[in-house]
Amino acid sequence: MLDTKTRIRSFLGTRLPGDLTDDEDIFEAGLVNSLFAMQLVLFVEQEFAIQVGNDDLERDNFRSVNSIAGLVERHVG
């Protein structure tokens, strides 16, 4: 089974241009619009079988591969 960061990189790689580093801020780079932000939340919920609650819906949790992986790890345990 692929590790968390690999799965996140794969998803982002099919939807965003160029190669991202694990700590590159996709919001600051202008790569995220509101529709993609919702798709990202849905991906995380479905791919990792977790529920992203209202408290988790902060930009800091979705800025980069590392921050998304951190969110997942906090939920998965």
All heavy atoms as a GROMACS GRO file, in nm:
protein
  608
    1MET      N    1   0.084  -0.119   0.000
    1MET     CA    2   0.000   0.000   0.000
    1MET      C    3   0.089   0.125   0.000
    1MET      O    4   0.190   0.130   0.069
    1MET     CB    5  -0.089  -0.002   0.124
    1MET     CG    6  -0.188   0.108   0.128
    1MET     SD    7  -0.312   0.066   0.253
    1MET     CE    8  -0.358   0.226   0.305
    2LEU      N    9   0.051   0.222  -0.076
    2LEU     CA   10   0.129   0.345  -0.086
    2LEU      C   11   0.120   0.425   0.043
    2LEU      O   12   0.016   0.427   0.109
    2LEU     CB   13   0.076   0.432  -0.201
    2LEU     CG   14   0.085   0.374  -0.342
    2LEU    CD1   15   0.017   0.467  -0.440
    2LEU    CD2   16   0.230   0.354  -0.380
    3ASP      N   17   0.230   0.491   0.078
    3ASP     CA   18   0.225   0.572   0.200
    3ASP      C   19   0.143   0.699   0.177
    3ASP      O   20   0.109   0.734   0.063
    3ASP     CB   21   0.364   0.601   0.253
    3ASP     CG   22   0.443   0.703   0.171
    3ASP    OD1   23   0.386   0.767   0.081
    3ASP    OD2   24   0.563   0.718   0.198
    4THR      N   25   0.110   0.765   0.284
    4THR     CA   26   0.021   0.881   0.281
    4THR      C   27   0.070   0.990   0.186
    4THR      O   28  -0.005   1.038   0.101
    4THR     CB   29   0.005   0.938   0.424
    4THR    OG1   30  -0.049   0.835   0.508
    4THR    CG2   31  -0.088   1.057   0.426
    5LYS      N   32   0.196   1.030   0.200
    5LYS     CA   33   0.248   1.138   0.116
    5LYS      C   34   0.249   1.100  -0.031
    5LYS      O   35   0.221   1.183  -0.118
    5LYS     CB   36   0.388   1.180   0.161
    5LYS     CG   37   0.387   1.256   0.291
    5LYS     CD   38   0.526   1.304   0.326
    5LYS     CE   39   0.526   1.375   0.459
    5LYS     NZ   40   0.661   1.424   0.494
    6THR      N   41   0.279   0.975  -0.063
    6THR     CA   42   0.278   0.930  -0.202
    6THR      C   43   0.138   0.940  -0.261
    6THR      O   44   0.121   0.985  -0.375
    6THR     CB   45   0.331   0.786  -0.212
    6THR    OG1   46   0.464   0.782  -0.160
    6THR    CG2   47   0.331   0.736  -0.356
    7ARG      N   48   0.039   0.902  -0.184
    7ARG     CA   49  -0.100   0.909  -0.231
    7ARG      C   50  -0.143   1.054  -0.253
    7ARG      O   51  -0.212   1.086  -0.351
    7ARG     CB   52  -0.192   0.838  -0.132
    7ARG     CG   53  -0.166   0.687  -0.133
    7ARG     CD   54  -0.210   0.617  -0.008
    7ARG     NE   55  -0.354   0.611   0.011
    7ARG     CZ   56  -0.410   0.559   0.120
    7ARG    NH1   57  -0.336   0.509   0.217
    7ARG    NH2   58  -0.542   0.556   0.132
    8ILE      N   59  -0.103   1.142  -0.163
    8ILE     CA   60  -0.136   1.285  -0.177
    8ILE      C   61  -0.064   1.344  -0.298
    8ILE      O   62  -0.125   1.415  -0.379
    8ILE     CB   63  -0.100   1.362  -0.048
    8ILE    CG1   64  -0.186   1.313   0.069
    8ILE    CG2   65  -0.115   1.513  -0.069
    8ILE    CD1   66  -0.135   1.356   0.205
    9ARG      N   67   0.065   1.313  -0.313
    9ARG     CA   68   0.142   1.362  -0.429
    9ARG      C   69   0.078   1.316  -0.560
    9ARG      O   70   0.073   1.391  -0.657
    9ARG     CB   71   0.286   1.312  -0.423
    9ARG     CG   72   0.377   1.398  -0.343
    9ARG     CD   73   0.522   1.351  -0.359
    9ARG     NE   74   0.581   1.340  -0.227
    9ARG     CZ   75   0.608   1.228  -0.164
    9ARG    NH1   76   0.587   1.112  -0.219
    9ARG    NH2   77   0.660   1.232  -0.044
   10SER      N   78   0.033   1.192  -0.563
   10SER     CA   79  -0.029   1.137  -0.683
   10SER      C   80  -0.155   1.215  -0.720
   10SER      O   81  -0.176   1.251  -0.836
   10SER     CB   82  -0.061   0.989  -0.661
   10SER     OG   83  -0.127   0.936  -0.772
   11PHE      N   84  -0.239   1.242  -0.621
   11PHE     CA   85  -0.361   1.319  -0.645
   11PHE      C   86  -0.328   1.459  -0.696
   11PHE      O   87  -0.381   1.503  -0.798
   11PHE     CB   88  -0.444   1.327  -0.517
   11PHE     CG   89  -0.564   1.417  -0.529
   11PHE    CD1   90  -0.680   1.372  -0.590
   11PHE    CD2   91  -0.561   1.546  -0.479
   11PHE    CE1   92  -0.791   1.455  -0.601
   11PHE    CE2   93  -0.671   1.631  -0.490
   11PHE     CZ   94  -0.786   1.584  -0.551
   12LEU      N   95  -0.240   1.529  -0.625
   12LEU     CA   96  -0.204   1.665  -0.665
   12LEU      C   97  -0.134   1.667  -0.801
   12LEU      O   98  -0.157   1.758  -0.881
   12LEU     CB   99  -0.115   1.730  -0.559
   12LEU     CG  100  -0.180   1.755  -0.423
   12LEU    CD1  101  -0.077   1.809  -0.325
   12LEU    CD2  102  -0.298   1.849  -0.435
   13GLY      N  103  -0.052   1.567  -0.827
   13GLY     CA  104   0.022   1.561  -0.952
   13GLY      C  105  -0.064   1.548  -1.075
   13GLY      O  106  -0.027   1.593  -1.184
   14THR      N  107  -0.183   1.490  -1.060
   14THR     CA  108  -0.273   1.476  -1.174
   14THR      C  109  -0.359   1.600  -1.195
   14THR      O  110  -0.426   1.612  -1.297
   14THR     CB  111  -0.366   1.354  -1.157
   14THR    OG1  112  -0.448   1.372  -1.041
   14THR    CG2  113  -0.286   1.225  -1.147
   15ARG      N  114  -0.356   1.692  -1.099
   15ARG     CA  115  -0.444   1.809  -1.106
   15ARG      C  116  -0.373   1.944  -1.108
   15ARG      O  117  -0.434   2.044  -1.143
   15ARG     CB  118  -0.542   1.805  -0.989
   15ARG     CG  119  -0.645   1.694  -1.010
   15ARG     CD  120  -0.709   1.653  -0.880
   15ARG     NE  121  -0.808   1.550  -0.902
   15ARG     CZ  122  -0.780   1.420  -0.914
   15ARG    NH1  123  -0.655   1.378  -0.909
   15ARG    NH2  124  -0.876   1.332  -0.933
   16LEU      N  125  -0.247   1.944  -1.069
   16LEU     CA  126  -0.173   2.071  -1.064
   16LEU      C  127  -0.051   2.064  -1.155
   16LEU      O  128   0.009   1.958  -1.170
   16LEU     CB  129  -0.127   2.099  -0.920
   16LEU     CG  130  -0.238   2.112  -0.815
   16LEU    CD1  131  -0.178   2.132  -0.677
   16LEU    CD2  132  -0.334   2.224  -0.849
   17PRO      N  133  -0.014   2.177  -1.213
   17PRO     CA  134   0.102   2.178  -1.304
   17PRO      C  135   0.234   2.170  -1.229
   17PRO      O  136   0.245   2.217  -1.116
   17PRO     CB  137   0.088   2.313  -1.374
   17PRO     CG  138   0.016   2.400  -1.276
   17PRO     CD  139  -0.077   2.307  -1.201
   18GLY      N  140   0.332   2.109  -1.291
   18GLY     CA  141   0.467   2.106  -1.236
   18GLY      C  142   0.485   2.009  -1.122
   18GLY      O  143   0.392   1.942  -1.079
   19ASP      N  144   0.605   2.003  -1.073
   19ASP     CA  145   0.639   1.917  -0.960
   19ASP      C  146   0.637   1.998  -0.832
   19ASP      O  147   0.696   2.106  -0.826
   19ASP     CB  148   0.778   1.855  -0.979
   19ASP     CG  149   0.782   1.757  -1.095
   19ASP    OD1  150   0.679   1.690  -1.119
   19ASP    OD2  151   0.887   1.748  -1.161
   20LEU      N  152   0.570   1.946  -0.732
   20LEU     CA  153   0.562   2.014  -0.604
   20LEU      C  154   0.658   1.951  -0.504
   20LEU      O  155   0.675   1.830  -0.503
   20LEU     CB  156   0.420   2.001  -0.546
   20LEU     CG  157   0.304   2.060  -0.624
   20LEU    CD1  158   0.172   2.019  -0.559
   20LEU    CD2  159   0.316   2.211  -0.628
   21THR      N  160   0.717   2.035  -0.421
   21THR     CA  161   0.790   1.980  -0.308
   21THR      C  162   0.688   1.953  -0.198
   21THR      O  163   0.576   2.005  -0.201
   21THR     CB  164   0.897   2.080  -0.257
   21THR    OG1  165   0.831   2.199  -0.211
   21THR    CG2  166   0.996   2.114  -0.367
   22ASP      N  167   0.727   1.872  -0.100
   22ASP     CA  168   0.633   1.835   0.005
   22ASP      C  169   0.591   1.951   0.094
   22ASP      O  170   0.488   1.943   0.159
   22ASP     CB  171   0.691   1.722   0.091
   22ASP     CG  172   0.688   1.588   0.021
   22ASP    OD1  173   0.632   1.579  -0.090
   22ASP    OD2  174   0.742   1.492   0.077
   23ASP      N  175   0.669   2.058   0.095
   23ASP     CA  176   0.630   2.172   0.178
   23ASP      C  177   0.595   2.297   0.098
   23ASP      O  178   0.579   2.405   0.154
   23ASP     CB  179   0.735   2.202   0.284
   23ASP     CG  180   0.875   2.213   0.228
   23ASP    OD1  181   0.893   2.189   0.108
   23ASP    OD2  182   0.966   2.246   0.304
   24GLU      N  183   0.576   2.281  -0.032
   24GLU     CA  184   0.536   2.395  -0.116
   24GLU      C  185   0.390   2.431  -0.087
   24GLU      O  186   0.302   2.345  -0.086
   24GLU     CB  187   0.553   2.361  -0.264
   24GLU     CG  188   0.523   2.476  -0.355
   24GLU     CD  189   0.558   2.446  -0.500
   24GLU    OE1  190   0.626   2.347  -0.526
   24GLU    OE2  191   0.515   2.523  -0.586
   25ASP      N  192   0.364   2.558  -0.065
   25ASP     CA  193   0.230   2.608  -0.032
   25ASP      C  194   0.150   2.625  -0.161
   25ASP      O  195   0.173   2.717  -0.239
   25ASP     CB  196   0.242   2.741   0.042
   25ASP     CG  197   0.110   2.791   0.097
   25ASP    OD1  198   0.005   2.766   0.036
   25ASP    OD2  199   0.114   2.856   0.202
   26ILE      N  200   0.055   2.535  -0.183
   26ILE     CA  201  -0.022   2.537  -0.308
   26ILE      C  202  -0.121   2.654  -0.312
   26ILE      O  203  -0.159   2.698  -0.420
   26ILE     CB  204  -0.095   2.403  -0.333
   26ILE    CG1  205  -0.194   2.369  -0.222
   26ILE    CG2  206   0.007   2.291  -0.353
   26ILE    CD1  207  -0.277   2.243  -0.247
   27PHE      N  208  -0.159   2.706  -0.196
   27PHE     CA  209  -0.246   2.824  -0.194
   27PHE      C  210  -0.167   2.949  -0.231
   27PHE      O  211  -0.211   3.028  -0.313
   27PHE     CB  212  -0.310   2.841  -0.056
   27PHE     CG  213  -0.420   2.742  -0.028
   27PHE    CD1  214  -0.390   2.619   0.029
   27PHE    CD2  215  -0.552   2.769  -0.060
   27PHE    CE1  216  -0.489   2.526   0.055
   27PHE    CE2  217  -0.652   2.677  -0.034
   27PHE     CZ  218  -0.621   2.555   0.023
   28GLU      N  219  -0.052   2.964  -0.168
   28GLU     CA  220   0.031   3.080  -0.196
   28GLU      C  221   0.079   3.082  -0.341
   28GLU      O  222   0.097   3.188  -0.400
   28GLU     CB  223   0.151   3.083  -0.101
   28GLU     CG  224   0.218   3.216  -0.104
   28GLU     CD  225   0.264   3.260   0.033
   28GLU    OE1  226   0.186   3.248   0.128
   28GLU    OE2  227   0.377   3.306   0.041
   29ALA      N  228   0.098   2.965  -0.399
   29ALA     CA  229   0.142   2.955  -0.538
   29ALA      C  230   0.027   2.986  -0.635
   29ALA      O  231   0.049   2.991  -0.756
   29ALA     CB  232   0.198   2.816  -0.566
   30GLY      N  233  -0.094   3.005  -0.583
   30GLY     CA  234  -0.208   3.038  -0.667
   30GLY      C  235  -0.265   2.918  -0.743
   30GLY      O  236  -0.330   2.935  -0.846
   31LEU      N  237  -0.241   2.798  -0.693
   31LEU     CA  238  -0.283   2.677  -0.762
   31LEU      C  239  -0.420   2.625  -0.718
   31LEU      O  240  -0.471   2.529  -0.774
   31LEU     CB  241  -0.179   2.566  -0.741
   31LEU     CG  242  -0.038   2.598  -0.790
   31LEU    CD1  243   0.058   2.488  -0.748
   31LEU    CD2  244  -0.038   2.617  -0.941
   32VAL      N  245  -0.480   2.690  -0.620
   32VAL     CA  246  -0.605   2.639  -0.562
   32VAL      C  247  -0.716   2.744  -0.576
   32VAL      O  248  -0.699   2.858  -0.537
   32VAL     CB  249  -0.586   2.605  -0.412
   32VAL    CG1  250  -0.716   2.554  -0.352
   32VAL    CG2  251  -0.476   2.502  -0.394
   33ASN      N  252  -0.828   2.700  -0.631
   33ASN     CA  253  -0.948   2.783  -0.630
   33ASN      C  254  -1.050   2.714  -0.537
   33ASN      O  255  -1.022   2.608  -0.482
   33ASN     CB  256  -1.004   2.804  -0.772
   33ASN     CG  257  -1.044   2.674  -0.840
   33ASN    OD1  258  -1.078   2.574  -0.776
   33ASN    ND2  259  -1.039   2.674  -0.972
   34SER      N  260  -1.165   2.773  -0.519
   34SER     CA  261  -1.261   2.718  -0.423
   34SER      C  262  -1.309   2.578  -0.463
   34SER      O  263  -1.328   2.492  -0.377
   34SER     CB  264  -1.379   2.812  -0.403
   34SER     OG  265  -1.444   2.837  -0.526
   35LEU      N  266  -1.328   2.554  -0.591
   35LEU     CA  267  -1.372   2.422  -0.636
   35LEU      C  268  -1.264   2.318  -0.608
   35LEU      O  269  -1.294   2.209  -0.555
   35LEU     CB  270  -1.404   2.424  -0.786
   35LEU     CG  271  -1.444   2.289  -0.847
   35LEU    CD1  272  -1.568   2.233  -0.778
   35LEU    CD2  273  -1.466   2.302  -0.996
   36PHE      N  274  -1.140   2.349  -0.638
   36PHE     CA  275  -1.033   2.253  -0.612
   36PHE      C  276  -1.016   2.229  -0.462
   36PHE      O  277  -0.986   2.118  -0.419
   36PHE     CB  278  -0.900   2.297  -0.674
   36PHE     CG  279  -0.792   2.195  -0.653
   36PHE    CD1  280  -0.796   2.074  -0.719
   36PHE    CD2  281  -0.690   2.218  -0.562
   36PHE    CE1  282  -0.698   1.978  -0.698
   36PHE    CE2  283  -0.591   2.123  -0.540
   36PHE     CZ  284  -0.596   2.002  -0.608
   37ALA      N  285  -1.036   2.332  -0.381
   37ALA     CA  286  -1.026   2.316  -0.235
   37ALA      C  287  -1.128   2.213  -0.188
   37ALA      O  288  -1.096   2.126  -0.105
   37ALA     CB  289  -1.046   2.450  -0.165
   38MET      N  290  -1.249   2.219  -0.240
   38MET     CA  291  -1.352   2.121  -0.202
   38MET      C  292  -1.316   1.981  -0.254
   38MET      O  293  -1.336   1.881  -0.184
   38MET     CB  294  -1.490   2.163  -0.255
   38MET     CG  295  -1.545   2.286  -0.186
   38MET     SD  296  -1.547   2.275  -0.005
   38MET     CE  297  -1.640   2.128   0.025
   39GLN      N  298  -1.262   1.973  -0.374
   39GLN     CA  299  -1.219   1.844  -0.427
   39GLN      C  300  -1.108   1.785  -0.341
   39GLN      O  301  -1.103   1.664  -0.319
   39GLN     CB  302  -1.170   1.859  -0.572
   39GLN     CG  303  -1.280   1.889  -0.669
   39GLN     CD  304  -1.228   1.921  -0.809
   39GLN    OE1  305  -1.115   1.966  -0.826
   39GLN    NE2  306  -1.312   1.900  -0.908
   40LEU      N  307  -1.021   1.869  -0.291
   40LEU     CA  308  -0.911   1.824  -0.205
   40LEU      C  309  -0.964   1.767  -0.074
   40LEU      O  310  -0.921   1.661  -0.029
   40LEU     CB  311  -0.815   1.940  -0.180
   40LEU     CG  312  -0.688   1.912  -0.104
   40LEU    CD1  313  -0.608   1.799  -0.167
   40LEU    CD2  314  -0.604   2.040  -0.096
   41VAL      N  315  -1.062   1.836  -0.015
   41VAL     CA  316  -1.123   1.786   0.108
   41VAL      C  317  -1.190   1.650   0.082
   41VAL      O  318  -1.172   1.555   0.160
   41VAL     CB  319  -1.225   1.887   0.165
   41VAL    CG1  320  -1.305   1.826   0.280
   41VAL    CG2  321  -1.155   2.015   0.210
   42LEU      N  322  -1.265   1.640  -0.027
   42LEU     CA  323  -1.332   1.513  -0.060
   42LEU      C  324  -1.231   1.402  -0.085
   42LEU      O  325  -1.251   1.288  -0.043
   42LEU     CB  326  -1.422   1.531  -0.182
   42LEU     CG  327  -1.548   1.612  -0.157
   42LEU    CD1  328  -1.622   1.637  -0.289
   42LEU    CD2  329  -1.638   1.542  -0.058
   43PHE      N  330  -1.122   1.433  -0.154
   43PHE     CA  331  -1.017   1.334  -0.177
   43PHE      C  332  -0.965   1.281  -0.044
   43PHE      O  333  -0.953   1.160  -0.024
   43PHE     CB  334  -0.902   1.394  -0.258
   43PHE     CG  335  -0.774   1.317  -0.244
   43PHE    CD1  336  -0.757   1.196  -0.309
   43PHE    CD2  337  -0.672   1.365  -0.162
   43PHE    CE1  338  -0.638   1.123  -0.294
   43PHE    CE2  339  -0.554   1.294  -0.147
   43PHE     CZ  340  -0.538   1.172  -0.213
   44VAL      N  341  -0.932   1.371   0.048
   44VAL     CA  342  -0.876   1.330   0.177
   44VAL      C  343  -0.976   1.240   0.251
   44VAL      O  344  -0.939   1.136   0.304
   44VAL     CB  345  -0.837   1.454   0.262
   44VAL    CG1  346  -0.807   1.414   0.406
   44VAL    CG2  347  -0.718   1.525   0.199
   45GLU      N  348  -1.102   1.280   0.253
   45GLU     CA  349  -1.203   1.200   0.323
   45GLU      C  350  -1.218   1.061   0.261
   45GLU      O  351  -1.222   0.960   0.332
   45GLU     CB  352  -1.338   1.272   0.322
   45GLU     CG  353  -1.341   1.392   0.412
   45GLU     CD  354  -1.477   1.456   0.420
   45GLU    OE1  355  -1.553   1.455   0.319
   45GLU    OE2  356  -1.510   1.510   0.526
   46GLN      N  357  -1.226   1.055   0.130
   46GLN     CA  358  -1.248   0.927   0.062
   46GLN      C  359  -1.123   0.840   0.059
   46GLN      O  360  -1.130   0.720   0.085
   46GLN     CB  361  -1.299   0.952  -0.080
   46GLN     CG  362  -1.437   1.013  -0.081
   46GLN     CD  363  -1.484   1.055  -0.218
   46GLN    OE1  364  -1.408   1.056  -0.314
   46GLN    NE2  365  -1.610   1.094  -0.229
   47GLU      N  366  -1.010   0.899   0.029
   47GLU     CA  367  -0.886   0.823   0.014
   47GLU      C  368  -0.839   0.763   0.147
   47GLU      O  369  -0.787   0.652   0.150
   47GLU     CB  370  -0.777   0.913  -0.043
   47GLU     CG  371  -0.645   0.845  -0.067
   47GLU     CD  372  -0.644   0.748  -0.185
   47GLU    OE1  373  -0.736   0.756  -0.270
   47GLU    OE2  374  -0.552   0.666  -0.192
   48PHE      N  375  -0.862   0.836   0.255
   48PHE     CA  376  -0.809   0.792   0.384
   48PHE      C  377  -0.919   0.752   0.482
   48PHE      O  378  -0.890   0.723   0.598
   48PHE     CB  379  -0.719   0.901   0.443
   48PHE     CG  380  -0.603   0.935   0.354
   48PHE    CD1  381  -0.604   1.049   0.276
   48PHE    CD2  382  -0.494   0.849   0.343
   48PHE    CE1  383  -0.498   1.080   0.191
   48PHE    CE2  384  -0.388   0.878   0.258
   48PHE     CZ  385  -0.390   0.993   0.182
   49ALA      N  386  -1.042   0.749   0.436
   49ALA     CA  387  -1.157   0.707   0.516
   49ALA      C  388  -1.164   0.782   0.649
   49ALA      O  389  -1.174   0.723   0.757
   49ALA     CB  390  -1.154   0.556   0.538
   50ILE      N  391  -1.153   0.914   0.640
   50ILE     CA  392  -1.164   0.997   0.760
   50ILE      C  393  -1.272   1.102   0.736
   50ILE      O  394  -1.311   1.128   0.622
   50ILE     CB  395  -1.031   1.066   0.797
   50ILE    CG1  396  -0.986   1.163   0.687
   50ILE    CG2  397  -0.924   0.963   0.828
   50ILE    CD1  398  -0.863   1.247   0.723
   51GLN      N  399  -1.319   1.161   0.844
   51GLN     CA  400  -1.416   1.270   0.836
   51GLN      C  401  -1.343   1.400   0.868
   51GLN      O  402  -1.289   1.414   0.977
   51GLN     CB  403  -1.529   1.246   0.935
   51GLN     CG  404  -1.637   1.352   0.931
   51GLN     CD  405  -1.718   1.349   0.802
   51GLN    OE1  406  -1.751   1.243   0.751
   51GLN    NE2  407  -1.748   1.465   0.748
   52VAL      N  408  -1.341   1.491   0.773
   52VAL     CA  409  -1.281   1.622   0.795
   52VAL      C  410  -1.389   1.711   0.856
   52VAL      O  411  -1.487   1.744   0.791
   52VAL     CB  412  -1.227   1.683   0.664
   52VAL    CG1  413  -1.174   1.823   0.687
   52VAL    CG2  414  -1.119   1.593   0.604
   53GLY      N  415  -1.370   1.745   0.983
   53GLY     CA  416  -1.469   1.826   1.054
   53GLY      C  417  -1.449   1.975   1.030
   53GLY      O  418  -1.349   2.018   0.972
   54ASN      N  419  -1.544   2.053   1.078
   54ASN     CA  420  -1.537   2.198   1.061
   54ASN      C  421  -1.409   2.256   1.120
   54ASN      O  422  -1.353   2.351   1.067
   54ASN     CB  423  -1.658   2.265   1.124
   54ASN     CG  424  -1.785   2.242   1.044
   54ASN    OD1  425  -1.779   2.212   0.925
   54ASN    ND2  426  -1.899   2.252   1.109
   55ASP      N  427  -1.363   2.200   1.231
   55ASP     CA  428  -1.240   2.249   1.294
   55ASP      C  429  -1.117   2.225   1.206
   55ASP      O  430  -1.015   2.291   1.222
   55ASP     CB  431  -1.218   2.183   1.430
   55ASP     CG  432  -1.322   2.226   1.532
   55ASP    OD1  433  -1.392   2.327   1.508
   55ASP    OD2  434  -1.333   2.159   1.636
   56ASP      N  435  -1.126   2.127   1.117
   56ASP     CA  436  -1.014   2.092   1.029
   56ASP      C  437  -1.013   2.173   0.900
   56ASP      O  438  -0.916   2.169   0.826
   56ASP     CB  439  -1.019   1.944   0.992
   56ASP     CG  440  -1.004   1.854   1.112
   56ASP    OD1  441  -0.920   1.885   1.199
   56ASP    OD2  442  -1.076   1.753   1.120
   57LEU      N  443  -1.121   2.244   0.871
   57LEU     CA  444  -1.133   2.315   0.744
   57LEU      C  445  -1.060   2.449   0.748
   57LEU      O  446  -1.117   2.554   0.726
   57LEU     CB  447  -1.280   2.336   0.707
   57LEU     CG  448  -1.356   2.210   0.670
   57LEU    CD1  449  -1.503   2.243   0.646
   57LEU    CD2  450  -1.295   2.145   0.548
   58GLU      N  451  -0.932   2.442   0.776
   58GLU     CA  452  -0.847   2.559   0.777
   58GLU      C  453  -0.740   2.543   0.670
   58GLU      O  454  -0.692   2.433   0.646
   58GLU     CB  455  -0.782   2.576   0.914
   58GLU     CG  456  -0.883   2.605   1.022
   58GLU     CD  457  -0.819   2.646   1.152
   58GLU    OE1  458  -0.702   2.687   1.149
   58GLU    OE2  459  -0.887   2.637   1.254
   59ARG      N  460  -0.706   2.652   0.609
   59ARG     CA  461  -0.607   2.650   0.501
   59ARG      C  462  -0.477   2.583   0.544
   59ARG      O  463  -0.414   2.512   0.467
   59ARG     CB  464  -0.582   2.792   0.453
   59ARG     CG  465  -0.494   2.799   0.331
   59ARG     CD  466  -0.471   2.939   0.288
   59ARG     NE  467  -0.590   2.990   0.222
   59ARG     CZ  468  -0.593   3.102   0.153
   59ARG    NH1  469  -0.486   3.177   0.143
   59ARG    NH2  470  -0.703   3.141   0.094
   60ASP      N  471  -0.436   2.604   0.668
   60ASP     CA  472  -0.310   2.547   0.717
   60ASP      C  473  -0.308   2.395   0.707
   60ASP      O  474  -0.201   2.336   0.695
   60ASP     CB  475  -0.283   2.589   0.861
   60ASP     CG  476  -0.238   2.734   0.871
   60ASP    OD1  477  -0.199   2.792   0.768
   60ASP    OD2  478  -0.242   2.788   0.983
   61ASN      N  479  -0.423   2.330   0.714
   61ASN     CA  480  -0.429   2.184   0.704
   61ASN      C  481  -0.415   2.132   0.562
   61ASN      O  482  -0.399   2.012   0.541
   61ASN     CB  483  -0.558   2.132   0.765
   61ASN     CG  484  -0.561   2.143   0.915
   61ASN    OD1  485  -0.458   2.128   0.980
   61ASN    ND2  486  -0.676   2.172   0.970
   62PHE      N  487  -0.426   2.220   0.464
   62PHE     CA  488  -0.427   2.179   0.323
   62PHE      C  489  -0.324   2.252   0.239
   62PHE      O  490  -0.326   2.241   0.117
   62PHE     CB  491  -0.568   2.199   0.265
   62PHE     CG  492  -0.672   2.114   0.330
   62PHE    CD1  493  -0.743   2.159   0.439
   62PHE    CD2  494  -0.694   1.985   0.285
   62PHE    CE1  495  -0.838   2.079   0.502
   62PHE    CE2  496  -0.789   1.904   0.346
   62PHE     CZ  497  -0.860   1.951   0.455
   63ARG      N  498  -0.232   2.325   0.300
   63ARG     CA  499  -0.133   2.407   0.227
   63ARG      C  500  -0.035   2.327   0.143
   63ARG      O  501   0.010   2.374   0.040
   63ARG     CB  502  -0.050   2.487   0.326
   63ARG     CG  503  -0.116   2.605   0.380
   63ARG     CD  504  -0.018   2.690   0.460
   63ARG     NE  505  -0.089   2.798   0.525
   63ARG     CZ  506  -0.129   2.908   0.462
   63ARG    NH1  507  -0.103   2.926   0.336
   63ARG    NH2  508  -0.194   3.001   0.527
   64SER      N  509   0.002   2.210   0.192
   64SER     CA  510   0.111   2.136   0.129
   64SER      C  511   0.092   1.986   0.149
   64SER      O  512   0.005   1.944   0.227
   64SER     CB  513   0.245   2.178   0.190
   64SER     OG  514   0.250   2.139   0.326
   65VAL      N  515   0.173   1.909   0.082
   65VAL     CA  516   0.171   1.764   0.101
   65VAL      C  517   0.194   1.733   0.248
   65VAL      O  518   0.123   1.651   0.308
   65VAL     CB  519   0.278   1.695   0.012
   65VAL    CG1  520   0.291   1.548   0.047
   65VAL    CG2  521   0.244   1.713  -0.136
   66ASN      N  522   0.292   1.800   0.309
   66ASN     CA  523   0.323   1.775   0.450
   66ASN      C  524   0.206   1.809   0.542
   66ASN      O  525   0.176   1.734   0.636
   66ASN     CB  526   0.447   1.852   0.494
   66ASN     CG  527   0.574   1.792   0.441
   66ASN    OD1  528   0.582   1.674   0.411
   66ASN    ND2  529   0.677   1.874   0.426
   67SER      N  530   0.140   1.920   0.518
   67SER     CA  531   0.029   1.959   0.606
   67SER      C  532  -0.091   1.867   0.589
   67SER      O  533  -0.158   1.833   0.688
   67SER     CB  534  -0.009   2.106   0.586
   67SER     OG  535  -0.053   2.130   0.455
   68ILE      N  536  -0.119   1.824   0.468
   68ILE     CA  537  -0.229   1.729   0.445
   68ILE      C  538  -0.197   1.596   0.512
   68ILE      O  539  -0.283   1.536   0.577
   68ILE     CB  540  -0.256   1.711   0.294
   68ILE    CG1  541  -0.299   1.843   0.231
   68ILE    CG2  542  -0.363   1.603   0.272
   68ILE    CD1  543  -0.298   1.843   0.079
   69ALA      N  544  -0.074   1.550   0.497
   69ALA     CA  545  -0.032   1.426   0.560
   69ALA      C  546  -0.045   1.436   0.712
   69ALA      O  547  -0.087   1.340   0.778
   69ALA     CB  548   0.110   1.390   0.520
   70GLY      N  549  -0.011   1.550   0.768
   70GLY     CA  550  -0.025   1.572   0.911
   70GLY      C  551  -0.170   1.562   0.956
   70GLY      O  552  -0.201   1.501   1.059
   71LEU      N  553  -0.260   1.621   0.878
   71LEU     CA  554  -0.403   1.612   0.907
   71LEU      C  555  -0.449   1.467   0.907
   71LEU      O  556  -0.518   1.422   0.998
   71LEU     CB  557  -0.482   1.694   0.804
   71LEU     CG  558  -0.635   1.681   0.809
   71LEU    CD1  559  -0.690   1.742   0.937
   71LEU    CD2  560  -0.697   1.745   0.686
   72VAL      N  561  -0.408   1.395   0.804
   72VAL     CA  562  -0.446   1.253   0.794
   72VAL      C  563  -0.393   1.174   0.913
   72VAL      O  564  -0.467   1.097   0.975
   72VAL     CB  565  -0.397   1.191   0.661
   72VAL    CG1  566  -0.415   1.041   0.659
   72VAL    CG2  567  -0.468   1.257   0.542
   73GLU      N  568  -0.267   1.195   0.947
   73GLU     CA  569  -0.206   1.121   1.058
   73GLU      C  570  -0.277   1.150   1.190
   73GLU      O  571  -0.294   1.060   1.273
   73GLU     CB  572  -0.057   1.154   1.069
   73GLU     CG  573   0.024   1.111   0.949
   73GLU     CD  574   0.014   0.961   0.919
   73GLU    OE1  575   0.015   0.880   1.012
   73GLU    OE2  576   0.005   0.928   0.800
   74ARG      N  577  -0.320   1.273   1.211
   74ARG     CA  578  -0.392   1.307   1.334
   74ARG      C  579  -0.524   1.232   1.342
   74ARG      O  580  -0.569   1.196   1.450
   74ARG     CB  581  -0.417   1.458   1.344
   74ARG     CG  582  -0.292   1.537   1.377
   74ARG     CD  583  -0.322   1.681   1.414
   74ARG     NE  584  -0.388   1.758   1.311
   74ARG     CZ  585  -0.328   1.818   1.208
   74ARG    NH1  586  -0.196   1.804   1.192
   74ARG    NH2  587  -0.396   1.888   1.121
   75HIS      N  588  -0.588   1.209   1.228
   75HIS     CA  589  -0.717   1.139   1.226
   75HIS      C  590  -0.703   0.989   1.231
   75HIS      O  591  -0.786   0.921   1.291
   75HIS     CB  592  -0.799   1.180   1.103
   75HIS     CG  593  -0.867   1.313   1.120
   75HIS    ND1  594  -0.990   1.324   1.179
   75HIS    CD2  595  -0.828   1.438   1.088
   75HIS    CE1  596  -1.025   1.452   1.181
   75HIS    NE2  597  -0.928   1.522   1.128
   76VAL      N  598  -0.602   0.938   1.164
   76VAL     CA  599  -0.584   0.794   1.158
   76VAL      C  600  -0.521   0.741   1.286
   76VAL      O  601  -0.548   0.630   1.328
   76VAL     CB  602  -0.499   0.755   1.033
   76VAL    CG1  603  -0.463   0.609   1.033
   76VAL    CG2  604  -0.575   0.793   0.907
   77GLY      N  605  -0.440   0.823   1.348
   77GLY     CA  606  -0.384   0.787   1.478
   77GLY      C  607  -0.247   0.737   1.467
   77GLY      O  608  -0.179   0.683   1.538
   0.00000   0.00000   0.00000
